[in-house]
Amino acid sequence: MSVADNRKSMTGTVVSDKMDKTVVVVVERRFSHPKFKKVVKTTQRYKVHDEKNECRPGDLISMSETRPLSKGKRWRLSEIIKKARVEEKVKKK
């Protein structure tokens, strides 16, 4: 078993691509509350390294854990699962 096999991977949605070679991804997690047994949704934001600047807001991506690349960036883009739909703006007269 190699080191790459032990790395975590997650799926999330890109919410920001304003930084160079970095995107912010929201990962949603659902779990049952231990006491009240209600299904609770929590979201967490991760900074992900995007070497080619190919992600856009709304894209569904897969990311994997890597060595620290900066103060807050510890994830690397694995693949873009689904591209966001691009809507063209129509000028009204």
Beta strands, then each sheet from edge to edge (+ up, - down):
strand 1: 9-19
strand 2: 22-32
strand 3: 39-49
strand 4: 60-65
strand 5: 73-82
sheet 1: 1+ 2- 3+ 5+ 4- 1+
end
